[in-house]
Amino acid sequence: MTDLYPVRRALISVSDKTGLVDFATALAGHGVELLSTGGTARALRDAGLAVKDVSEVTGFPEMMDGRVKTLHPVVHGGLLALRDNDDHVAAMDAHDIGAIDLVVVNLYPFEETVAKGAEYAEVIENIDIGGPAMIRSAAKNHGFVNIVVDVEDYDVVLAEMSANAGQTTYGLRQRLAQTAYARTAAYDTAVSTWMAAQVGETPRRRTFGGQLAQSLRYGENPHQAAAFYTDGSARPGVATAMQHQGKELSYNNINDTDAAFELVSEFAGQGPACAIIKHANPCGVATGATLKDAYSRAFDCDRTSAFGGIIALNHELDAETAQEITGIFTEVVIAPGATAEAREVFAAKKNLRLLTTNGLADADTAALAVKQVSGGFLVQDKDVGRISRDDLKVVTKRQPSEQELSDLLFAWTVAKHVKSNAIIYVKDGATVGVGAGQMSRVDSTRIAARKAQDMAEAMGLDAPLTQGSVVASDAFFPFADGLITAAEAGATALIQPGGSMRDDEVIAAADEAGLAMVFTGMRHFRH
């Protein structure tokens, strides 16, 4: 094996034909013989290029609806043979096997087929077999063979060939091989994940894959290296959004923007809603008559924490709301869309990132949530649990009013997106106090009330914001102290899962305080 090795013969078989003709034309210009299959061969011939069908090389036609075309010793021998091994060279001569120095393959569009909701049989037919086999053969023999699985690498290969009289370097072939193995691993991950859903059982083996979307300056802290990978799904959100302005998103920006958009997407099909996120927790969530109203009400929950936060909207951003948002420093705004006038307002704030998604995320779509721990991964279903009024069980003597019921359901939706222990005070469709991530539930209750009191004082109000509010707790109250604290802050109704050994004690405390309380039978821990 030498560092430089010439490309004399290429096998090209692609489903994504972006840049195909230009790339193949350049290869032909270097004197490279082109082998191909099916639609790829037709596309190259239509462009006036000389192409030899793989079936001419193997002596076998494509068969079984294209399932068998490249699975042949003449193909894989040409890929796997070590050019500096006399026995391999002799075997090639004896069996009329020609060396293949470059393979260009992008696989059947399995992920796209699943994403469009295709039937089982169609998905199965879009599982590529010959492609991954050729990729792995070529990648294994990267000492001599170039394997290209991404359109982005076309120019890289041509640049090396132009610089080295039709040859490529070992370093390039090695990098291409690494990319190729990652691609087949991600492809198999997509297939196995889909199959696991069809089987409906916890699989014995589980894999995860992704494609690099962005190299990040650093992770949560400057000493941590980081990158952002996408999983190929079409879910609207930070991974698929269009960025209109501002510098690249950071690790923390991406994490918080995802949290904000997932929360505001809970209000799809409803009136204007806004969520403001800081350090992955909501510091204000509200609905409103207009988008500007929703933003202003969310902002009033915690104006201090909102500084430097992430704002998510469930409706198209308009100029009036954009103008209001520019009143403080904001890192990112994400929305389904933005008017030209809104974009013009933001253009004056060059460091403000604006992302549009062309839709909201479906809060009911099943997915997996993955967390790394030492030595492994924790995998669970994404929390898509929801409740309606019919699911609520009133456990106190006093029934909640219609307004309280509406606010209780709103608070419960927000609680699902707040780090445990989570306590949410809500009044008239807006959060007025958020307690997050405390080791004690009563501490979360006190912190949320204290922050609401601070905001009331800052706004020049005589009564605390929590006066007349309702409270959501993401898990049951283990003791009555948290409920009593909420009552002292002015809350009139509570929503919680129930299920504590001391439920009777907590219910009695609610009755004594004249509160209405409902149980959901569902909790929303978020760690």
MOZIDA-V725999 format. One line per field, one symbol per residue. psi: psi as a letter, one per 20 degrees, with the letter a starting at -180 (. if undefined). A space follows every 10 residues. Layout:
# MOZIDA-V725999
psi: ???
This chain:
# MOZIDA-V725999
psi: prgppqohpq ppoqhojpjg ggghghghhj jpppqrqchg gghghhjjqp ppqhhhghjp rprlkjhohi nqhhghghhi poijohgghg hgghjlpqqp ippopprqmg ghgghjkqrg hhggijopgh ghghghgghh kihhpppoip hhighgghgg hhikljrqqh gghghhgggg hhghghghgg ghgghhhhhj qoqhqprqrr pphppqgrch qhjpqqrpqq jiqjppahhj qpphrrrqqr ghggghhggg hhghihkpja rpqqpppplj qpjppqrrhr hgggghhghi gnhghhpkap ppqirpprhg hghghihrpp gqpprhrprh hghhghhinh ippppqikrq qoiipqrqpp pprojaqppr qqnjpqqrhh iqopirhpqq rggggghghg hhgghhjppq pppppqplkq pipppqkqhp hhghgggghg hhgghgghik qhqqhipjrr ppphrqohri hgggggghij qiqqprhrjq hkghggghhg ghikqqpqqh jprlpo.
